[in-house]
């Protein structure tokens, strides 16, 4: 029986996943693998909550800033890269930490990932433009026309998921749902899935402060450097979109900060809903590190 354990730390944005992952990695003398679909990009830093230089020097992190916003990067690419990294890490460690708020990435590592065909970026860009011009509800209506089965299960507030599905429908001529087999993959390691849980009011307050702190650290200046590329799929994400609207003169800076805070709170709510539907995850307060360590030791002891 394998004694290799992947500790998976999930939870909404702003819940303290990075800090906890670093504390656990230091305790177990191991390393951290990111499961964040925006931290993979080298050009995105402040706005994606990337660990700061001190955190990165304290513990080695993987799959952060390793690709470019100009290079298409999918969950399939992530799964391939993450499994290769994990194979190397488990040669050196019995315990490895995986953390991030991108549920699709986490699920791909734990359960496998359907073999979805690659789609030319021009098709993704066309559907992204359609969304920008017509809105999320129009995008959902088109999905209902082309793939009613996937329409029934997709998060219809998540335009990126729908854009991906519509792009596959257009490129292949088949419904996106026809490629979703849902077959679980065997992994040569075990899992301990942990989700961070804190009162909704506390989480929202942390999110509000976090956005203000990111603005203070220069997020607007970062957005200015990315503005010429605002139509790229990688930049269709919370925060950058609002900052681009500010640079277009559509919002004042205080209005922009408030809009980002609201969008981030909504995103966190969707994340919480996703985690609640993932089966048996062990829920912990991010402050209760000793209980989390006990749970890891118990799980690992049972595998020894």
Backbone as CSV, one residue per row, in Angstrom:
resi,resn,N_x,N_y,N_z,CA_x,CA_y,CA_z,C_x,C_y,C_z
1,UNK,0.843,-1.196,0.000,0.000,0.000,0.000,0.880,1.249,0.000
2,UNK,0.588,2.194,-0.899,1.374,3.418,-0.988,1.224,4.251,0.272
3,UNK,2.338,4.820,0.733,2.269,5.716,1.879,2.444,7.167,1.451
4,UNK,2.245,7.436,0.167,2.354,8.792,-0.350,1.000,9.494,-0.193
5,UNK,1.034,10.681,0.425,-0.196,11.392,0.754,-0.175,12.794,0.169
6,UNK,-1.208,13.112,-0.600,-1.393,14.469,-1.098,-2.442,15.153,-0.227
7,UNK,-1.998,16.164,0.504,-2.907,16.956,1.325,-3.458,18.078,0.452
8,UNK,-4.761,18.050,0.223,-5.402,19.015,-0.671,-6.128,20.061,0.173
9,UNK,-5.722,21.318,0.029,-6.334,22.401,0.793,-7.189,23.234,-0.158
10,UNK,-8.503,23.128,0.018,-9.431,23.894,-0.795,-10.124,24.951,0.027
11,UNK,-10.940,25.721,-0.648,-11.681,26.767,0.040,-11.776,28.001,-0.822
12,UNK,-12.612,28.949,-0.422,-12.826,30.152,-1.225,-11.642,31.103,-1.194
13,UNK,-11.618,32.007,-2.141,-10.578,33.020,-2.179,-10.592,33.836,-0.894
14,UNK,-9.419,34.134,-0.377,-9.314,34.932,0.834,-9.456,34.168,2.130
15,UNK,-9.559,32.847,2.058,-9.804,32.069,3.275,-8.520,31.672,4.011
16,UNK,-7.362,31.924,3.404,-6.100,31.628,4.089,-5.410,30.364,3.624
17,UNK,-5.702,29.915,2.415,-5.122,28.658,1.915,-3.603,28.731,1.798
18,UNK,-3.091,29.849,1.286,-1.641,29.972,1.085,-0.891,29.921,2.401
19,UNK,-1.347,30.702,3.378,-0.670,30.725,4.680,-0.670,29.341,5.318
20,UNK,-1.794,28.657,5.255,-1.875,27.324,5.849,-0.961,26.349,5.110
21,UNK,-0.959,26.400,3.794,-0.114,25.492,3.011,1.352,25.666,3.380
22,UNK,1.769,26.905,3.565,3.170,27.162,3.922,3.474,26.630,5.317
23,UNK,2.572,26.838,6.272,2.791,26.326,7.630,2.901,24.806,7.626
24,UNK,2.046,24.150,6.855,2.090,22.690,6.790,3.347,22.212,6.071
25,UNK,3.718,22.898,5.008,4.924,22.499,4.272,6.165,22.631,5.145
26,UNK,6.232,23.691,5.936,7.369,23.848,6.849,7.355,22.754,7.913
27,UNK,6.174,22.437,8.414,6.066,21.404,9.454,6.506,20.036,8.933
28,UNK,6.123,19.713,7.700,6.426,18.388,7.150,7.649,18.386,6.223
29,UNK,8.337,19.523,6.156,9.548,19.632,5.323,9.262,19.179,3.885
30,UNK,8.221,19.765,3.325,7.808,19.369,1.988,7.570,20.609,1.135
31,UNK,6.892,20.447,0.001,6.705,21.530,-0.960,5.236,21.665,-1.328
32,UNK,4.917,22.768,-2.007,3.539,23.125,-2.314,3.341,23.165,-3.825
33,UNK,2.231,22.588,-4.281,1.835,22.661,-5.686,0.569,23.506,-5.766
34,UNK,0.591,24.518,-6.623,-0.558,25.399,-6.767,-1.622,24.769,-7.656
35,UNK,-2.886,25.021,-7.303,-4.025,24.619,-8.140,-4.877,25.858,-8.391
36,UNK,-4.230,26.872,-8.969,-4.897,28.147,-9.236,-4.755,28.462,-10.715
37,UNK,-5.886,28.637,-11.398,-5.865,28.786,-12.853,-5.365,30.143,-13.322
38,UNK,-5.136,31.095,-12.417,-4.585,32.391,-12.808,-3.155,32.580,-12.318
39,UNK,-2.788,31.904,-11.240,-1.405,32.023,-10.765,-0.417,31.323,-11.693
40,UNK,-0.907,30.535,-12.642,0.004,29.872,-13.589,0.674,30.880,-14.504
41,UNK,0.110,32.095,-14.657,0.602,33.042,-15.651,1.693,33.952,-15.083
42,UNK,2.790,34.050,-15.815,3.931,34.835,-15.356,3.603,36.320,-15.251
43,UNK,2.708,36.800,-16.105,2.419,38.235,-16.152,1.452,38.690,-15.067
44,UNK,0.794,37.754,-14.382,-0.178,38.109,-13.351,0.429,37.879,-11.971
45,UNK,0.391,38.904,-11.163,1.055,38.809,-9.862,0.122,39.278,-8.741
46,UNK,0.004,40.596,-8.580,-0.764,41.133,-7.460,-2.225,40.703,-7.545
47,UNK,-2.808,40.807,-8.737,-4.229,40.581,-8.895,-4.684,39.153,-8.744
48,UNK,-3.762,38.206,-8.707,-4.148,36.800,-8.540,-3.746,36.268,-7.173
49,UNK,-3.267,37.164,-6.308,-2.919,36.734,-4.951,-1.749,35.783,-4.909
50,UNK,-0.796,35.971,-5.835,0.378,35.091,-5.838,1.138,35.215,-4.519
51,UNK,1.670,34.118,-3.985,2.487,34.230,-2.770,3.593,35.270,-2.955
52,UNK,3.868,36.028,-1.904,4.877,37.082,-2.035,6.279,36.470,-1.978
53,UNK,7.323,37.268,-2.292,8.684,36.730,-2.341,9.126,36.030,-1.058
54,UNK,8.707,36.563,0.106,9.089,35.931,1.369,8.464,34.543,1.485
55,UNK,7.215,34.422,1.086,6.538,33.124,1.140,7.161,32.137,0.161
56,UNK,7.488,32.623,-1.013,8.082,31.745,-2.022,9.486,31.293,-1.619
57,UNK,10.181,32.129,-0.856,11.527,31.742,-0.414,11.462,30.811,0.795
58,UNK,10.359,30.893,1.557,10.215,30.037,2.743,9.943,28.593,2.348
59,UNK,9.132,28.410,1.312,8.735,27.075,0.861,8.717,27.075,-0.661
60,UNK,9.238,26.030,-1.256,9.227,25.947,-2.707,7.806,25.686,-3.207
61,UNK,7.377,26.511,-4.169,6.066,26.368,-4.791,6.238,25.955,-6.254
62,UNK,5.267,25.216,-6.753,5.303,24.748,-8.135,4.056,25.203,-8.886
63,UNK,4.201,25.368,-10.192,3.125,25.740,-11.109,2.575,27.132,-10.808
64,UNK,3.487,28.030,-10.475,3.172,29.448,-10.325,4.042,30.219,-11.311
65,UNK,3.391,30.974,-12.197,4.119,31.798,-13.152,4.937,31.016,-14.153
66,UNK,4.495,29.809,-14.507,5.311,28.966,-15.379,4.874,29.001,-16.841
67,UNK,3.797,29.756,-17.142,3.384,29.895,-18.534,2.990,31.348,-18.766
68,UNK,2.610,31.676,-19.994,2.325,33.060,-20.356,0.857,33.242,-20.707
69,UNK,0.359,34.460,-20.503,-1.013,34.766,-20.886,-1.210,34.642,-22.395
70,UNK,-0.123,34.644,-23.147,-0.207,34.542,-24.605,-0.230,33.093,-25.084
71,UNK,-0.114,32.154,-24.152,-0.114,30.729,-24.494,-1.375,30.081,-23.943
72,UNK,-2.205,29.487,-24.800,-3.413,28.814,-24.293,-3.047,27.755,-23.254
73,UNK,-3.770,27.767,-22.144,-3.481,26.835,-21.051,-4.799,26.350,-20.486
74,UNK,-5.019,25.054,-20.560,-6.303,24.467,-20.151,-6.124,23.589,-18.923
75,UNK,-7.243,23.087,-18.421,-7.192,22.136,-17.309,-6.462,20.866,-17.714
76,UNK,-6.544,20.510,-18.979,-5.791,19.355,-19.457,-4.294,19.579,-19.377
77,UNK,-3.848,20.778,-19.764,-2.425,21.113,-19.633,-2.008,21.079,-18.164
78,UNK,-2.868,21.658,-17.315,-2.536,21.675,-15.888,-2.407,20.268,-15.334
79,UNK,-3.333,19.395,-15.685,-3.304,18.020,-15.171,-2.004,17.333,-15.556
80,UNK,-1.614,17.492,-16.811,-0.353,16.902,-17.278,0.826,17.449,-16.486
81,UNK,0.888,18.771,-16.332,2.022,19.404,-15.640,2.047,19.035,-14.161
82,UNK,0.870,19.062,-13.526,0.811,18.789,-12.086,1.191,17.351,-11.770
83,UNK,0.718,16.407,-12.557,1.057,15.002,-12.304,2.548,14.760,-12.473
84,UNK,3.160,15.439,-13.441,4.613,15.301,-13.613,5.359,15.871,-12.412
85,UNK,4.918,17.030,-11.922,5.537,17.629,-10.738,5.358,16.724,-9.528
86,UNK,4.156,16.213,-9.338,3.884,15.357,-8.179,4.706,14.074,-8.215
87,UNK,4.896,13.523,-9.390,5.719,12.310,-9.496,7.123,12.569,-8.968
88,UNK,7.695,13.714,-9.353,9.025,14.055,-8.868,9.057,14.339,-7.379
89,UNK,8.042,15.033,-6.880,8.018,15.376,-5.465,7.837,14.152,-4.586
90,UNK,7.022,13.206,-5.031,6.804,12.008,-4.217,8.011,11.063,-4.240
91,UNK,8.947,11.306,-5.121,10.215,10.586,-5.044,11.039,11.052,-3.852
92,UNK,10.751,12.289,-3.384,11.538,12.884,-2.300,10.759,13.007,-0.994
93,UNK,9.430,13.027,-1.074,8.606,13.293,0.104,7.459,12.290,0.194
94,UNK,7.057,12.002,1.427,5.878,11.152,1.626,4.594,11.979,1.645
95,UNK,4.734,13.275,1.977,3.582,14.171,2.027,3.867,15.383,1.135
96,UNK,2.906,15.735,0.307,2.994,16.930,-0.533,1.694,17.711,-0.353
97,UNK,1.777,19.049,-0.454,0.621,19.918,-0.275,0.165,20.443,-1.638
98,UNK,-1.116,20.310,-1.914,-1.736,20.910,-3.104,-2.775,21.904,-2.633
99,UNK,-2.714,23.142,-3.131,-3.688,24.129,-2.673,-4.062,25.086,-3.785
100,UNK,-5.308,25.528,-3.759,-5.782,26.492,-4.737,-7.289,26.515,-4.775
101,UNK,-7.828,27.571,-5.361,-9.261,27.736,-5.392,-9.929,27.328,-6.685
102,UNK,-9.161,26.786,-7.636,-9.749,26.373,-8.905,-10.231,24.937,-8.784
103,UNK,-11.523,24.786,-8.533,-12.084,23.460,-8.292,-11.843,22.488,-9.427
104,UNK,-11.885,22.978,-10.659,-11.667,22.101,-11.807,-10.269,21.497,-11.779
105,UNK,-9.284,22.270,-11.386,-7.910,21.766,-11.290,-7.790,20.729,-10.181
106,UNK,-8.369,21.053,-9.033,-8.319,20.125,-7.896,-8.982,18.802,-8.264
107,UNK,-10.152,18.887,-8.867,-10.886,17.677,-9.222,-10.129,16.867,-10.267
108,UNK,-9.457,17.538,-11.193,-8.694,16.836,-12.226,-7.577,16.001,-11.616
109,UNK,-6.938,16.524,-10.578,-5.858,15.773,-9.925,-6.430,14.621,-9.100
110,UNK,-7.520,14.854,-8.422,-8.075,13.830,-7.542,-8.844,12.742,-8.297
111,UNK,-9.497,13.123,-9.384,-10.392,12.170,-10.040,-10.058,11.902,-11.495
112,UNK,-9.204,12.712,-12.094,-8.924,12.563,-13.515,-9.628,13.637,-14.307
113,UNK,-9.277,13.708,-15.573,-9.807,14.778,-16.407,-10.231,14.213,-17.748
114,UNK,-11.437,14.554,-18.160,-11.923,14.066,-19.449,-11.057,14.591,-20.584
115,UNK,-10.901,13.779,-21.614,-10.074,14.130,-22.761,-10.866,15.045,-23.692
116,UNK,-10.872,16.338,-23.358,-11.602,17.318,-24.146,-10.705,17.797,-25.290
117,UNK,-11.204,17.832,-26.508,-10.361,18.266,-27.633,-9.842,19.690,-27.454
118,UNK,-8.597,19.922,-27.902,-8.071,21.280,-27.934,-8.815,22.082,-28.999
119,UNK,-8.969,23.361,-28.732,-9.713,24.243,-29.626,-8.809,25.400,-30.046
120,UNK,-8.813,25.784,-31.317,-8.012,26.946,-31.735,-8.356,28.184,-30.917
121,UNK,-7.348,28.935,-30.547,-7.574,30.105,-29.711,-8.485,31.115,-30.396
122,UNK,-8.489,31.136,-31.718,-9.337,32.093,-32.430,-10.820,31.845,-32.126
123,UNK,-11.193,30.570,-31.934,-12.589,30.255,-31.609,-12.912,30.698,-30.185
124,UNK,-11.991,30.423,-29.246,-12.187,30.903,-27.867,-12.329,32.422,-27.842
125,UNK,-11.487,33.100,-28.624,-11.526,34.563,-28.633,-12.842,35.070,-29.208
126,UNK,-13.373,34.371,-30.207,-14.630,34.802,-30.811,-15.779,34.697,-29.809
127,UNK,-15.805,33.587,-29.045,-16.853,33.449,-28.046,-16.651,34.417,-26.881
128,UNK,-15.405,34.721,-26.557,-15.138,35.718,-25.513,-15.648,37.084,-25.949
129,UNK,-15.423,37.419,-27.218,-15.936,38.686,-27.751,-17.466,38.703,-27.724
130,UNK,-18.063,37.560,-28.071,-19.522,37.464,-28.033,-20.033,37.735,-26.615
131,UNK,-19.358,37.155,-25.642,-19.752,37.374,-24.239,-19.602,38.841,-23.855
132,UNK,-18.457,39.443,-24.220,-18.227,40.852,-23.885,-19.298,41.750,-24.509
133,UNK,-19.741,41.395,-25.712,-20.710,42.230,-26.429,-22.149,41.995,-25.990
134,UNK,-22.460,40.763,-25.565,-23.859,40.393,-25.333,-24.200,39.994,-23.901
135,UNK,-23.189,39.659,-23.101,-23.432,39.343,-21.704,-23.559,37.857,-21.417
136,UNK,-23.568,37.536,-20.130,-23.566,36.142,-19.680,-24.877,35.423,-20.011
137,UNK,-25.993,36.101,-19.880,-27.277,35.452,-20.155,-27.385,35.047,-21.626
138,UNK,-26.896,35.884,-22.516,-26.916,35.534,-23.949,-26.023,34.334,-24.218
139,UNK,-24.885,34.285,-23.510,-23.975,33.149,-23.644,-24.683,31.864,-23.209
140,UNK,-25.400,31.942,-22.097,-26.127,30.773,-21.593,-27.200,30.321,-22.579
141,UNK,-27.879,31.268,-23.221,-28.906,30.898,-24.204,-28.302,30.148,-25.391
142,UNK,-27.143,30.587,-25.844,-26.487,29.899,-26.949,-26.063,28.491,-26.537
143,UNK,-25.598,28.359,-25.300,-25.224,27.039,-24.808,-26.450,26.131,-24.756
144,UNK,-27.569,26.665,-24.340,-28.805,25.877,-24.286,-29.186,25.373,-25.672
145,UNK,-28.929,26.192,-26.688,-29.241,25.794,-28.063,-28.319,24.669,-28.547
146,UNK,-27.017,24.782,-28.229,-26.025,23.858,-28.781,-25.801,22.621,-27.918
147,UNK,-26.001,22.751,-26.602,-25.738,21.613,-25.712,-26.644,21.711,-24.481
148,UNK,-27.925,21.391,-24.651,-28.859,21.523,-23.519,-28.485,20.659,-22.318
149,UNK,-27.818,19.518,-22.557,-27.435,18.648,-21.436,-26.407,19.336,-20.546
150,UNK,-25.409,19.964,-21.140,-24.388,20.653,-20.338,-24.967,21.922,-19.725
151,UNK,-25.886,22.562,-20.427,-26.545,23.760,-19.908,-27.199,23.470,-18.552
152,UNK,-27.731,22.273,-18.393,-28.439,21.924,-17.163,-27.510,21.764,-15.970
153,UNK,-26.231,21.495,-16.195,-25.321,21.206,-15.081,-24.251,22.280,-14.879
154,UNK,-23.996,23.110,-15.893,-22.917,24.091,-15.772,-23.336,25.223,-14.835
155,UNK,-22.366,25.832,-14.194,-22.592,27.038,-13.410,-22.822,28.180,-14.409
156,UNK,-24.076,28.593,-14.574,-24.417,29.567,-15.607,-23.972,30.988,-15.264
157,UNK,-23.379,31.168,-14.087,-22.774,32.459,-13.746,-21.276,32.474,-14.061
158,UNK,-20.782,31.360,-14.603,-19.351,31.237,-14.911,-19.160,31.291,-16.429
159,UNK,-18.901,32.473,-16.985,-18.808,32.587,-18.446,-17.657,31.793,-19.046
160,UNK,-16.554,31.635,-18.304,-15.412,30.925,-18.869,-15.742,29.456,-19.146
161,UNK,-16.526,28.853,-18.256,-16.941,27.463,-18.479,-17.803,27.366,-19.742
162,UNK,-18.716,28.322,-19.882,-19.615,28.277,-21.029,-18.884,28.587,-22.330
163,UNK,-17.941,29.509,-22.268,-17.138,29.817,-23.461,-16.361,28.587,-23.899
164,UNK,-15.797,27.881,-22.941,-15.051,26.658,-23.263,-15.957,25.638,-23.934
165,UNK,-17.148,25.436,-23.375,-18.072,24.449,-23.919,-18.536,24.844,-25.316
166,UNK,-18.871,26.109,-25.506,-19.326,26.576,-26.813,-18.222,26.463,-27.851
167,UNK,-16.985,26.722,-27.440,-15.858,26.612,-28.364,-15.675,25.173,-28.829
168,UNK,-15.806,24.227,-27.886,-15.687,22.812,-28.251,-16.839,22.402,-29.168
169,UNK,-18.051,22.872,-28.865,-19.202,22.568,-29.718,-18.955,23.037,-31.153
170,UNK,-18.487,24.274,-31.279,-18.250,24.834,-32.613,-17.135,24.101,-33.340
171,UNK,-16.045,23.830,-32.629,-14.862,23.242,-33.270,-15.096,21.796,-33.699
172,UNK,-15.806,21.038,-32.891,-15.964,19.595,-33.156,-17.278,19.248,-33.855
173,UNK,-18.269,20.118,-33.715,-19.582,19.784,-34.253,-20.362,18.838,-33.365
174,UNK,-19.849,18.581,-32.163,-20.512,17.691,-31.203,-20.726,18.431,-29.882
175,UNK,-21.756,18.055,-29.114,-21.962,18.708,-27.824,-20.762,18.502,-26.900
176,UNK,-20.466,19.534,-26.146,-19.387,19.439,-25.159,-19.652,18.300,-24.188
177,UNK,-20.922,18.097,-23.834,-21.280,17.056,-22.867,-20.919,15.663,-23.358
178,UNK,-20.803,15.473,-24.674,-20.483,14.142,-25.205,-19.057,13.719,-24.888
179,UNK,-18.206,14.698,-24.516,-16.816,14.377,-24.193,-16.606,14.187,-22.686
180,UNK,-17.636,14.436,-21.904,-17.525,14.345,-20.446,-17.905,12.941,-19.991
181,UNK,-16.899,12.118,-19.798,-17.146,10.708,-19.444,-17.313,10.504,-17.946
182,UNK,-16.624,11.335,-17.159,-16.752,11.228,-15.714,-16.091,10.000,-15.115
183,UNK,-15.122,9.421,-15.832,-14.452,8.217,-15.319,-13.287,8.621,-14.415
184,UNK,-13.233,8.036,-13.228,-12.174,8.369,-12.277,-10.870,7.674,-12.651
185,UNK,-9.768,8.401,-12.466,-8.438,7.860,-12.758,-7.776,7.407,-11.468
186,UNK,-7.041,6.308,-11.544,-6.270,5.847,-10.393,-5.001,6.681,-10.261
187,UNK,-4.672,7.044,-9.046,-3.450,7.800,-8.769,-2.545,6.985,-7.849
188,UNK,-1.225,7.132,-7.998,-0.293,6.364,-7.159,-0.055,7.018,-5.798
189,UNK,-1.033,7.755,-5.315,-0.931,8.374,-3.994,-2.347,8.530,-3.450
190,UNK,-2.426,8.777,-2.152,-3.709,8.932,-1.486,-3.983,10.409,-1.250
191,UNK,-5.214,10.712,-0.865,-5.633,12.096,-0.683,-6.190,12.329,0.710
192,UNK,-5.931,13.527,1.212,-6.655,14.025,2.378,-7.207,15.390,1.974
193,UNK,-8.483,15.455,1.599,-9.060,16.731,1.154,-9.559,17.566,2.322
194,UNK,-9.011,18.742,2.472,-9.382,19.657,3.547,-9.976,20.920,2.934
195,UNK,-11.043,21.422,3.494,-11.615,22.682,3.020,-11.675,23.658,4.189
196,UNK,-11.228,24.879,3.940,-11.211,25.898,4.984,-12.588,26.532,5.102
197,UNK,-13.038,26.635,6.342,-14.385,27.114,6.612,-14.319,28.204,7.662
198,UNK,-14.894,29.343,7.350,-14.993,30.405,8.339,-16.302,31.148,8.104
199,UNK,-16.805,31.820,9.135,-18.106,32.486,8.998,-18.153,33.396,7.783
200,UNK,-19.307,33.429,7.110,-19.445,34.201,5.882,-19.076,35.673,6.086
201,UNK,-19.506,36.264,7.197,-19.212,37.677,7.451,-17.715,37.907,7.600
202,UNK,-17.035,36.973,8.255,-15.580,37.085,8.430,-14.882,36.967,7.085
203,UNK,-15.307,35.993,6.270,-14.718,35.813,4.945,-14.889,37.070,4.102
204,UNK,-16.087,37.630,4.094,-16.339,38.808,3.266,-15.523,40.004,3.731
205,UNK,-15.351,40.136,5.050,-14.520,41.224,5.558,-13.063,41.041,5.124
206,UNK,-12.587,39.795,5.181,-11.215,39.512,4.750,-11.053,39.825,3.254
207,UNK,-12.059,39.479,2.463,-12.007,39.766,1.026,-11.944,41.269,0.787
208,UNK,-12.770,42.033,1.474,-12.772,43.489,1.295,-11.417,44.089,1.623
209,UNK,-10.827,43.660,2.745,-9.502,44.173,3.128,-8.437,43.729,2.136
210,UNK,-8.570,42.498,1.650,-7.580,41.963,0.717,-7.548,42.779,-0.578
211,UNK,-8.716,43.115,-1.096,-8.780,43.923,-2.319,-8.133,45.279,-2.093
212,UNK,-8.437,45.926,-0.975,-7.835,47.219,-0.663,-6.313,47.105,-0.564
213,UNK,-5.839,46.026,0.039,-4.401,45.810,0.177,-3.746,45.593,-1.191
214,UNK,-4.412,44.866,-2.076,-3.859,44.621,-3.405,-3.787,45.903,-4.231
215,UNK,-4.782,46.772,-4.071,-4.734,48.073,-4.744,-3.559,48.885,-4.208
216,UNK,-3.383,48.864,-2.887,-2.281,49.605,-2.273,-0.922,49.095,-2.735
217,UNK,-0.842,47.810,-3.055,0.425,47.214,-3.482,0.740,47.450,-4.965
218,UNK,-0.215,48.079,-5.695,0.082,48.414,-7.080,-0.680,47.630,-8.124
219,UNK,-1.849,47.118,-7.753,-2.630,46.318,-8.702,-3.044,47.146,-9.922
220,UNK,-3.397,48.425,-9.708,-3.797,49.274,-10.828,-2.641,49.432,-11.817
221,UNK,-1.445,49.625,-11.300,-0.272,49.762,-12.183,-0.035,48.469,-12.962
222,UNK,-0.248,47.328,-12.307,-0.118,46.048,-12.994,-1.147,45.948,-14.119
223,UNK,-2.377,46.374,-13.847,-3.430,46.325,-14.856,-3.108,47.219,-16.044
224,UNK,-2.469,48.357,-15.788,-2.105,49.260,-16.886,-1.159,48.580,-17.871
225,UNK,-0.226,47.782,-17.361,0.719,47.091,-18.257,0.023,46.003,-19.072
226,UNK,-1.090,45.489,-18.546,-1.814,44.408,-19.219,-2.948,44.916,-20.096
227,UNK,-3.290,46.186,-19.963,-4.444,46.749,-20.664,-4.424,46.501,-22.177
228,UNK,-3.277,46.618,-22.859,-3.283,46.365,-24.308,-3.717,44.947,-24.682
229,UNK,-3.682,44.021,-23.709,-4.002,42.613,-23.976,-5.307,42.201,-23.292
230,UNK,-6.142,43.162,-22.989,-7.316,42.930,-22.149,-8.278,41.887,-22.721
231,UNK,-8.233,41.642,-24.027,-9.160,40.684,-24.634,-8.694,39.237,-24.525
232,UNK,-7.487,39.019,-24.011,-7.007,37.646,-23.860,-7.866,36.900,-22.848
233,UNK,-8.038,35.617,-23.104,-8.859,34.787,-22.227,-8.336,34.809,-20.787
234,UNK,-7.021,34.823,-20.623,-6.428,34.787,-19.285,-6.796,36.004,-18.451
235,UNK,-7.199,37.084,-19.102,-7.511,38.316,-18.379,-9.011,38.524,-18.188
236,UNK,-9.811,37.547,-18.592,-11.255,37.628,-18.363,-11.559,37.098,-16.968
237,UNK,-11.120,37.835,-15.991,-11.195,37.338,-14.624,-11.504,38.478,-13.656
238,UNK,-11.980,38.103,-12.489,-12.385,39.082,-11.477,-11.233,40.037,-11.163
239,UNK,-11.540,41.307,-11.109,-10.555,42.309,-10.737,-9.965,43.016,-11.940
240,UNK,-9.361,42.263,-12.825,-8.752,42.884,-13.996,-9.824,43.530,-14.868
241,UNK,-10.953,42.864,-15.030,-12.024,43.430,-15.855,-12.497,44.771,-15.299
242,UNK,-12.672,44.845,-13.977,-13.111,46.087,-13.365,-12.045,47.178,-13.494
243,UNK,-10.789,46.805,-13.351,-9.708,47.784,-13.487,-9.609,48.283,-14.920
244,UNK,-9.861,47.409,-15.889,-9.854,47.853,-17.287,-11.006,48.843,-17.536
245,UNK,-12.160,48.594,-16.891,-13.273,49.546,-17.007,-12.878,50.894,-16.408
246,UNK,-12.138,50.872,-15.318,-11.656,52.120,-14.717,-10.719,52.841,-15.685
247,UNK,-9.833,52.105,-16.321,-8.905,52.723,-17.269,-9.636,53.253,-18.498
248,UNK,-10.801,52.700,-18.782,-11.642,53.213,-19.874,-12.457,54.428,-19.451
249,UNK,-12.364,54.788,-18.176,-13.110,55.941,-17.685,-14.538,55.644,-17.307
250,UNK,-14.893,54.364,-17.198,-16.268,53.984,-16.886,-16.547,53.985,-15.388
251,UNK,-15.498,53.835,-14.576,-15.650,53.775,-13.130,-14.590,54.653,-12.470
252,UNK,-14.958,55.320,-11.366,-13.942,55.973,-10.547,-13.163,54.897,-9.800
253,UNK,-12.048,55.274,-9.200,-11.275,54.270,-8.466,-12.058,53.716,-7.279
254,UNK,-12.732,54.554,-6.454,-13.534,53.981,-5.370,-14.631,53.053,-5.883
255,UNK,-15.275,53.413,-7.004,-16.292,52.539,-7.582,-15.679,51.218,-8.051
256,UNK,-14.463,51.312,-8.569,-13.767,50.110,-9.040,-13.460,49.173,-7.884
257,UNK,-12.941,49.727,-6.794,-12.628,48.910,-5.614,-13.890,48.225,-5.103
258,UNK,-14.985,48.970,-5.018,-16.244,48.388,-4.537,-16.741,47.298,-5.483
259,UNK,-16.586,47.521,-6.788,-17.036,46.522,-7.767,-16.195,45.252,-7.667
260,UNK,-14.875,45.400,-7.468,-14.010,44.225,-7.332,-14.370,43.458,-6.061
261,UNK,-14.598,44.183,-4.987,-14.972,43.516,-3.738,-16.265,42.726,-3.915
262,UNK,-17.250,43.323,-4.572,-18.513,42.633,-4.790,-18.335,41.410,-5.689
263,UNK,-17.581,41.567,-6.784,-17.352,40.443,-7.692,-16.596,39.318,-6.996
264,UNK,-15.644,39.687,-6.147,-14.856,38.679,-5.442,-15.705,37.938,-4.422
265,UNK,-16.580,38.661,-3.744,-17.488,38.004,-2.788,-18.407,37.018,-3.517
266,UNK,-18.899,37.418,-4.686,-19.747,36.517,-5.468,-18.970,35.290,-5.927
267,UNK,-17.734,35.506,-6.326,-16.893,34.391,-6.742,-16.662,33.435,-5.574
268,UNK,-16.386,33.990,-4.390,-16.187,33.158,-3.200,-17.440,32.353,-2.885
269,UNK,-18.598,32.968,-3.077,-19.853,32.252,-2.830,-20.004,31.075,-3.780
270,UNK,-19.641,31.267,-5.058,-19.702,30.161,-6.017,-18.720,29.068,-5.638
271,UNK,-17.532,29.461,-5.168,-16.555,28.469,-4.728,-17.087,27.655,-3.559
272,UNK,-17.703,28.334,-2.592,-18.261,27.636,-1.432,-19.316,26.625,-1.864
273,UNK,-20.153,27.025,-2.814,-21.169,26.106,-3.330,-20.516,24.891,-3.963
274,UNK,-19.450,25.126,-4.712,-18.745,24.016,-5.376,-18.181,23.040,-4.348
275,UNK,-17.510,23.556,-3.309,-16.901,22.677,-2.310,-17.957,21.855,-1.586
276,UNK,-19.119,22.479,-1.348,-20.184,21.768,-0.623,-20.706,20.567,-1.409
277,UNK,-20.533,20.567,-2.701,-21.059,19.494,-3.539,-19.992,18.471,-3.937
278,UNK,-18.858,18.499,-3.251,-17.765,17.606,-3.636,-17.648,16.367,-2.765
279,UNK,-18.671,16.049,-2.016,-18.609,14.838,-1.215,-17.943,15.077,0.122
280,UNK,-17.198,14.096,0.590,-16.637,14.135,1.938,-15.311,14.886,1.970
281,UNK,-15.372,16.141,2.356,-14.180,16.936,2.607,-14.156,17.259,4.097
282,UNK,-12.966,17.296,4.665,-12.823,17.590,6.087,-12.753,19.104,6.266
283,UNK,-13.696,19.648,7.007,-13.807,21.093,7.173,-13.068,21.549,8.431
284,UNK,-12.249,22.592,8.272,-11.471,23.125,9.391,-11.435,24.640,9.329
285,UNK,-11.326,25.255,10.497,-11.000,26.672,10.553,-9.527,26.829,10.161
286,UNK,-9.183,27.839,9.378,-7.775,28.028,9.002,-6.862,28.298,10.190
287,UNK,-7.462,28.697,11.310,-6.657,28.964,12.509,-6.331,27.701,13.295
288,UNK,-7.073,26.630,13.053,-6.926,25.417,13.860,-5.878,24.491,13.249
289,UNK,-4.647,24.975,13.195,-3.574,24.245,12.523,-3.262,22.933,13.240
290,UNK,-3.331,22.935,14.578,-2.999,21.714,15.321,-3.963,20.592,14.986
291,UNK,-5.244,20.907,14.842,-6.230,19.878,14.487,-5.995,19.367,13.068
292,UNK,-5.574,20.256,12.180,-5.283,19.848,10.806,-4.074,18.915,10.777
293,UNK,-3.050,19.249,11.549,-1.861,18.388,11.625,-2.242,17.024,12.200
294,UNK,-3.092,17.017,13.220,-3.546,15.744,13.784,-4.252,14.899,12.728
295,UNK,-5.090,15.536,11.911,-5.820,14.809,10.866,-4.862,14.231,9.829
296,UNK,-3.832,15.000,9.484,-2.835,14.513,8.522,-2.059,13.344,9.106
297,UNK,-1.612,13.498,10.340,-0.845,12.422,10.983,-1.676,11.143,11.117
298,UNK,-2.957,11.300,11.438,-3.830,10.139,11.556,-3.978,9.455,10.201
299,UNK,-4.185,10.230,9.159,-4.333,9.670,7.825,-3.058,8.987,7.385
300,UNK,-1.933,9.633,7.601,-0.654,9.074,7.178,-0.293,7.846,8.006
301,UNK,-0.620,7.882,9.307,-0.333,6.740,10.160,-1.097,5.500,9.733
302,UNK,-2.322,5.723,9.251,-3.156,4.609,8.803,-2.605,3.980,7.536
303,UNK,-1.790,4.742,6.798,-1.232,4.256,5.532,0.142,3.634,5.698
304,UNK,0.742,3.826,6.871,2.117,3.351,7.069,2.170,1.847,7.303
